[in-house]
Amino acid sequence: MTPSPLIYALPALQKLRAGWRLAGEVVVFTNGVFDLLHYGHLQYLTAARVLGDRLIVGVNSDASTRRNKGPLRPLVAEAERGALLAALRPVDAVVLFDTSTAEELIAALRPDIYVKGGDYSLSAAQPSGGGKPLPEADVVHGYGGRVEIITYLPGHSTTELIELIKERYATPTERTGAA
């Protein structure tokens, strides 16, 4: 597979980010697994990109995904997930990362705006609305950046898609649980 020119190692992306900063461009950053890319992902990335001039997407490596999602994930390898994201119009750059959260990556890139979906909460210490804690928010606020939560598009998650596939393609025995 030919690597995408929009998938960067962190040092190269830091140089690119510095150039965007000098040009006065607003840089938006988001991150995730992006396993089984779907319409919800596209809507989310489009909404994130509208917030600034450039959109960087951090993609959890395969090892990071297994730690966060379990041994059966990801379904699609990191290089392929990165290439698919890099091919989307809203995305200006992709970077893979191996940590469980994007805190170190955000500290290194210092985006102007950090974006996550509505299934997250602004603070790890004080989750609101039942959303998952967002530990990266403290890093962003620490250097004066802004955090934006984008409304979650119900019915559009990889987990829901996996469950639907399992349900639709299960054998009759699997559906009823009969032995």
KELO-870877 format. One record per residue (C-alpha): x, y, z. Coordinates in steps of 0.25 Angstrom, whole numbers, plus 2048, in hexadecimal, padded with zeros to 3 digits. Each point is the difference from the previous one (the first is absolute). Layout:
REM residues N
+-----+-----+-----+
:  px :  py :  pz :
+-----+-----+-----+
:   X :   Y :   Z :
...
+-----+-----+-----+
***
This chain:
REM residues 179
+-----+-----+-----+
:  px :  py :  pz :
+-----+-----+-----+
: 800 : 800 : 800 :
: 805 : 80E : 7FC :
: 801 : 809 : 80C :
: 7F7 : 80D : 7FF :
: 808 : 80D : 800 :
: 7F6 : 805 : 80A :
: 805 : 7F6 : 80B :
: 80B : 806 : 808 :
: 80A : 7FC : 80A :
: 7FF : 809 : 80C :
: 80D : 808 : 7FE :
: 7FC : 804 : 7F1 :
: 7F2 : 803 : 805 :
: 805 : 80A : 80B :
: 808 : 807 : 7F5 :
: 7F3 : 801 : 7F7 :
: 7F8 : 805 : 80C :
: 80B : 80B : 803 :
: 7FE : 805 : 7F1 :
: 7F1 : 800 : 802 :
: 802 : 808 : 80D :
: 809 : 80A : 7F9 :
: 7F6 : 801 : 7F5 :
: 7F5 : 804 : 80A :
: 7F8 : 7F3 : 7FD :
: 7F6 : 7FB : 80B :
: 804 : 7F1 : 802 :
: 7F5 : 7F6 : 805 :
: 804 : 7F2 : 805 :
: 7F8 : 7F4 : 803 :
: 803 : 7F2 : 803 :
: 7FA : 7F2 : 800 :
: 801 : 7F2 : 7FB :
: 7F7 : 802 : 7F4 :
: 7FE : 7F1 : 7FE :
: 7F6 : 7FD : 7F5 :
: 7FF : 80E : 7FA :
: 7F2 : 804 : 7FF :
: 7F6 : 80C : 7FE :
: 801 : 804 : 80E :
: 80F : 802 : 7FF :
: 7FF : 808 : 7F3 :
: 7F5 : 809 : 807 :
: 809 : 802 : 80C :
: 80D : 803 : 7F8 :
: 7F8 : 80A : 7F7 :
: 7FB : 807 : 80D :
: 80E : 800 : 806 :
: 806 : 806 : 7F3 :
: 7F6 : 80B : 800 :
: 806 : 805 : 80D :
: 80D : 804 : 7FA :
: 80A : 801 : 7F4 :
: 807 : 7F2 : 802 :
: 7FB : 7F3 : 806 :
: 80A : 7F6 : 806 :
: 7FB : 7F2 : 803 :
: 807 : 7F7 : 80A :
: 7FD : 7F2 : 7FE :
: 802 : 7F5 : 80B :
: 80A : 7F6 : 7FC :
: 7FC : 7F1 : 800 :
: 807 : 7FE : 80D :
: 7F9 : 80C : 806 :
: 7F3 : 7FC : 7FB :
: 801 : 7F2 : 806 :
: 803 : 806 : 80D :
: 7F4 : 809 : 7FF :
: 7F6 : 7F8 : 7F9 :
: 804 : 7F1 : 803 :
: 807 : 7F5 : 7F9 :
: 7F7 : 7FF : 7F4 :
: 802 : 80E : 7FB :
: 804 : 806 : 7F7 :
: 7F9 : 7FA : 7F5 :
: 808 : 808 : 7F6 :
: 80F : 802 : 801 :
: 806 : 80E : 804 :
: 806 : 803 : 7F3 :
: 7F3 : 7FD : 7F9 :
: 7F8 : 809 : 80A :
: 80A : 80B : 7FE :
: 800 : 7FF : 7F1 :
: 7F1 : 800 : 800 :
: 7FF : 80D : 809 :
: 80B : 807 : 7F8 :
: 7F8 : 7FE : 7F3 :
: 7F4 : 808 : 806 :
: 7FE : 80E : 7FC :
: 7FF : 806 : 80E :
: 80E : 7FA : 804 :
: 80D : 807 : 7FE :
: 809 : 7F7 : 808 :
: 800 : 7F3 : 807 :
: 809 : 7FB : 80B :
: 800 : 7F2 : 807 :
: 802 : 7FF : 80F :
: 803 : 7F4 : 809 :
: 7FC : 806 : 80D :
: 7F2 : 7FD : 807 :
: 7FC : 80F : 7FF :
: 804 : 80C : 7F7 :
: 806 : 808 : 80B :
: 80F : 7FF : 7FC :
: 7FC : 803 : 7F2 :
: 7F8 : 80C : 803 :
: 80B : 805 : 809 :
: 80A : 7FF : 7F4 :
: 7F7 : 806 : 7F6 :
: 7F8 : 80A : 808 :
: 7F4 : 802 : 7F7 :
: 7F8 : 80C : 801 :
: 7F3 : 7F8 : 802 :
: 7FE : 7F1 : 805 :
: 7F4 : 7F9 : 7FB :
: 7F9 : 7F4 : 805 :
: 7F2 : 7FA : 7FE :
: 7F4 : 802 : 809 :
: 802 : 7F2 : 806 :
: 80B : 807 : 808 :
: 800 : 80A : 80C :
: 809 : 80C : 801 :
: 807 : 7FC : 80D :
: 806 : 7F3 : 805 :
: 7FE : 805 : 80E :
: 7F1 : 805 : 7FE :
: 7F9 : 7F8 : 7F5 :
: 7F3 : 806 : 7FC :
: 7F4 : 7FB : 7F9 :
: 805 : 7F1 : 802 :
: 80B : 802 : 7F5 :
: 80E : 7F9 : 801 :
: 80A : 808 : 807 :
: 809 : 808 : 7F7 :
: 80E : 801 : 806 :
: 806 : 808 : 7F5 :
: 7F7 : 80C : 803 :
: 80A : 803 : 80C :
: 80C : 800 : 7F7 :
: 7F9 : 809 : 7F5 :
: 7FB : 80A : 80B :
: 80E : 800 : 806 :
: 806 : 807 : 7F4 :
: 7F4 : 809 : 7FD :
: 7F9 : 7F7 : 7F5 :
: 7F1 : 7FE : 7FE :
: 7F8 : 7F3 : 802 :
: 7F4 : 7FE : 7F7 :
: 7F6 : 7F4 : 802 :
: 7F9 : 7FD : 7F3 :
: 7F2 : 7FA : 801 :
: 800 : 7F1 : 7FF :
: 7F8 : 7FB : 7F4 :
: 7F7 : 7F5 : 806 :
: 801 : 7F2 : 7FA :
: 80D : 803 : 7F9 :
: 80B : 7F9 : 808 :
: 80A : 7F5 : 7FC :
: 7FB : 7F8 : 80C :
: 7F2 : 801 : 7FC :
: 804 : 7FC : 7F2 :
: 807 : 7F4 : 805 :
: 7F4 : 7FC : 808 :
: 7F7 : 801 : 7F4 :
: 809 : 7F8 : 7F7 :
: 800 : 7F5 : 80B :
: 7F1 : 800 : 801 :
: 7FD : 800 : 7F1 :
: 80B : 7F5 : 7FD :
: 7FE : 7F7 : 80C :
: 7FB : 7F2 : 7FD :
: 7F2 : 7FD : 805 :
: 807 : 7F8 : 80C :
: 808 : 80C : 803 :
: 7F4 : 809 : 800 :
: 7F8 : 7F7 : 809 :
: 80C : 7FC : 809 :
: 7FB : 7F1 : 7FE :
: 80B : 7F6 : 802 :
+-----+-----+-----+
***
